[in-house]
């Protein structure tokens, strides 16, 4: 699936799909860590996470309308295959943070590609007064807080962040940043903007100097039977299609859309191509592309549909969907439901054959947006199906 010189430079690539992230990190400017300055990092919130080169962790701060790059100083590779198993993770974080377990909300999770340690963005408390935390779970299962009081970091503000409106059905500021990925020297940041087309995908060069307005997106929303510009990308992955870099993005109710990375220029209005529909009444949470037995797949974690294994061979051949799908409500790329693992709230790739999942009961909201999960929370490694 992945081709070209960049793939061949990826010395750590164990599979074609895994090479996407590794190549992007390898192509990063060597000055990234050198550009970070020691000090106290102030965040209003901690949401979407992404890893760059040399163990640099990017943290999306939706309420602050900014993105931070943090040197985790975590670059030692594990000495053995990784198998993490932590029961009651919420209680362990709560004990460390000094609050009851039901006051811990995990917002995102990523694996450091160098050390294989797991990082989580966490809210200590709920509502506008919640405090952001970055938590590390090492390969031995030890839980610790990444202190932001004296770290090497850089921070950049998003000029197109939407204004806060606490009285809205959902404050648009909370979805300023919904997902992030580091790709070839740029940080791609999805979320909502203050532009006419609210759905945005920003490409921010690193090291940070400034962040131009993002490209804004229009997609055909199959379940709704219309073109939309107000729905944010919920999760996305970089993906090579026909030898060219794309973003494969998933939206609520649940279209999968391909977007050429080359189109993501500041201020551009970009029309994405819907190539699959996984069904209505659902919100995608995370995506992991991988190769198994010579075939390409994408594992998608969802609020209502659980884990779906989407067949991704010859992804360039799927026609664009631009008319409503009625019965059975799905179209495009075929998929199967994985029933061996349930109640997945976070999913992140460890290597070419395994992932780590955070498991908990669903919140009380509707299936497409159930709200914070209910503990106890379990963190464990699984084989990619």
C-alpha positions, 0 to 999 in steps of 0.5 A: 500500500505504501510506496516511494522513497520515504517508505524505504527510509523508514528503518523501523517500518515493520509493515507498509501501513506502520511506515506512514507514521514512522516515515513522517517522524523520520522526515521531521526537521532535526531542530524540533527538539532543539527549538523547545524551551524549558519552562512551565506549560499552561494548558486550559484543557488536554484533548487530542494527542499525537507523537512526533520525532524524538518522543515529542508529544503534541497536546491539543488544548481546545479551550485554550485554542492552542497546540503544545509540543512537549519533549517527554525525554522518553526515548528508550526502546523496550527490551522485550515485546510489549504487553500492558495490562492495568486494571482500575486505571481510573482509580490509579490516576485518581489516587495520584490526582487526589480525587475520586475515580468518577472525577477522572475523564480520559480524553485521548491516548497515544503510544510513544513509538520509541519507548512504547509507553502509553500517554493519556490526556486526562481531565481532573474533574468535570465541567469548566473547572476541570484541570488537564493532566498528562499521564504516562503508563509505562510498559511495566504498567506503572502510572505517573504524571508528566509534570508540566511545571518544568518541561521543554515545550513550544506552544502555538495559538490557532487563529481560527479557533471558534468562540466559546458559547457555553449555552449552545447544545455543545460549546463549539470551543470544546471541538476546536481540536478533535484529532491530530497526526504528525505527517512529514514535518507538519502537524495536521489538526482537525476540528472546528473553526470560526470560518463559514465552513466550520469543519477544518483541517489545519496543517501547521509546520513544526517547529512552531512559529505560527499557525495559519487558518486551516483548510475547511471541508465539505463532505457528502454525509450519506446518512443525512443525504446532503453535503455538510460543512459543519460536522468536524472530523472525529478521527483520521489517519494519514494514508497513501493512496495511489502513491499520493498522501491522503487523509482518511477521515471518519465523521459522526454517523459514520462516513469515511472520507479521503482528502488529498494532503496536497489540498490542505492549504491555508484558507482553501475550501476542500471537498472530501470524497466519501468512499464508505458509510459504516452506518448512522447513530454512531461516533468513530473514536480512533482508527488504526491502519495495518497489514495482516496476511498480505491484506490491508485493514483499518480497525475503527473503534466506535461508540455504538458499533464497537470495533470494526475491521474495514477492508482497505485493499485497493482503496483507490478503486472505491467510487465516490458516494454522493447519494443517500444509502437507504437499506442496509444503511452502509456502503463502500468499503466492506467491514466486519464486527470484532466481538472478541473485545468490547467497550473500547473507548480508546484505541492506539497502535503499538506496532505492526501486529498489536494495539492498546485499548482502554476499556470501560462502560459507556456513559449515559448519553445516546449511542452516537455521543454517550459522554465520558465512560464509566469506570472501572477502566482497564488498559491492555494490549491486544493483537490486531485482528 
